[in-house]
Amino acid sequence: MLRLSPGISIPDAEIQITAIRAQGAGGQNVNKVSSAIHLRFDINASSLPDFYKQRLLDFRDQRITGEGVIVIKAQQFRTREKNRVDALARLKALILDAVATRKKRIDTKPTRSSVTRRVDNKARRGSQKKLRGKVDW
């Protein structure tokens, strides 16, 4: 059972975990042992609250397919158990990141002194460039 918050958790039956062979260098261990984890979680078929489902489906992330399935591949560690824990932690982080409420940005105006400083610098730069022109004797 993956606990997201005190009142919300995901049963193990809703998370499909498959052991596969890892990619990349590693020699005999990588070639023989299925230590990587392929995790699939169907958002629509889950028991998550509707708010969580909607936020996840609207969330822009490459790990969420068009059908609403979260696919995570964990192959960072040498053992299957560590990769399983890593995949579940990444699933939890993805869900919590999707449902986190963002703080609304408040537009601010530049201060009067910063505006005058910018305009003065522009005038100074313009006069400096004007001096680079042809000299008329």
C-alpha positions in Angstrom: 0.0 0.0 0.0 1.4 3.3 -1.1 0.4 6.1 1.3 0.2 9.5 -0.3 -1.3 11.4 2.7 -3.0 10.5 6.0 -6.4 9.8 4.3 -5.3 8.8 0.8 -3.4 5.7 -0.3 -3.1 3.4 -3.3 -3.6 -0.4 -2.9 -0.9 -2.6 -4.2 -3.4 -4.3 -6.5 -3.7 -1.1 -8.6 0.0 -0.8 -9.2 1.4 -3.2 -11.8 5.1 -4.0 -11.2 7.1 -6.1 -13.6 10.8 -7.0 -13.3 12.8 -6.6 -16.6 16.4 -6.6 -17.6 18.2 -3.3 -17.2 19.8 -1.5 -20.1 23.4 -0.3 -20.4 26.7 -1.4 -19.1 26.9 -3.8 -16.2 28.2 -7.1 -17.7 27.0 -10.4 -16.5 24.7 -9.0 -13.8 22.7 -6.9 -16.3 22.6 -9.6 -18.9 21.3 -12.4 -16.6 19.3 -10.8 -13.8 16.0 -9.0 -14.2 16.7 -6.2 -11.7 15.0 -3.2 -13.4 11.4 -2.4 -12.5 8.7 -1.4 -15.0 5.8 0.2 -13.0 2.4 0.9 -14.6 -0.4 2.8 -12.8 -3.8 3.3 -14.5 -5.2 6.7 -13.3 -8.7 6.1 -14.6 -9.1 2.7 -13.0 -7.6 3.7 -9.7 -9.4 4.4 -6.4 -7.9 7.9 -6.1 -10.3 10.8 -5.5 -11.7 12.5 -8.6 -9.6 15.7 -7.8 -6.4 13.7 -7.9 -7.4 11.9 -11.1 -8.3 15.1 -12.8 -5.1 16.9 -11.8 -3.0 13.9 -12.9 -4.7 13.7 -16.3 -4.2 17.5 -16.8 -0.6 17.3 -15.7 2.0 17.7 -18.5 4.5 14.9 -17.9 6.1 12.5 -20.4 5.6 9.6 -18.0 1.8 9.9 -18.4 0.5 8.3 -21.6 -2.5 9.5 -23.6 -4.6 6.8 -22.2 -3.9 8.0 -18.6 -1.4 5.4 -17.6 1.7 6.4 -15.6 4.8 4.4 -16.8 8.0 4.5 -14.7 11.1 2.5 -15.4 13.6 2.2 -12.5 17.0 0.7 -13.2 19.3 2.9 -11.1 20.3 0.2 -8.5 21.7 -3.3 -8.8 19.0 -5.0 -6.8 15.3 -5.5 -7.7 14.1 -4.4 -4.3 15.9 -1.1 -4.3 14.6 -0.4 -7.8 11.1 -1.3 -6.7 11.3 1.2 -3.8 12.7 3.8 -6.1 9.9 3.4 -8.6 7.2 3.6 -5.9 8.9 6.8 -4.5 9.0 8.3 -8.0 5.3 7.5 -8.4 4.4 9.1 -5.1 6.5 12.2 -6.0 4.8 12.5 -9.4 1.3 12.3 -7.9 2.1 14.7 -5.1 3.7 17.1 -7.6 0.6 17.0 -9.8 -1.9 17.8 -7.0 0.2 20.5 -5.3 -1.5 23.9 -5.5 0.8 26.5 -7.0 1.0 29.9 -5.4 -0.5 32.6 -7.7 2.1 35.0 -9.0 1.4 38.7 -8.2 2.5 41.1 -10.9 4.9 43.8 -9.6 5.9 47.1 -11.1 9.5 48.3 -11.3 10.4 51.0 -8.8 10.8 54.5 -10.0 14.5 54.6 -9.2 15.1 51.4 -11.2 13.2 52.9 -14.2 15.3 56.1 -14.0 18.5 54.0 -13.7 17.6 52.0 -16.8 16.8 55.1 -18.8 20.0 56.9 -17.7 22.1 53.8 -18.7 20.4 53.8 -22.1 21.1 57.5 -22.6 24.7 57.0 -21.5 25.1 54.1 -23.9 23.6 56.0 -26.8 25.9 59.0 -26.3 28.9 56.6 -26.1 27.9 55.0 -29.4 27.4 58.4 -31.0 31.1 59.2 -30.2 32.2 56.3 -32.4 30.9 58.0 -35.6 33.1 59.7 -38.2 35.0 62.7 -37.0 34.6 65.8 -39.1 37.7 68.0 -38.9 
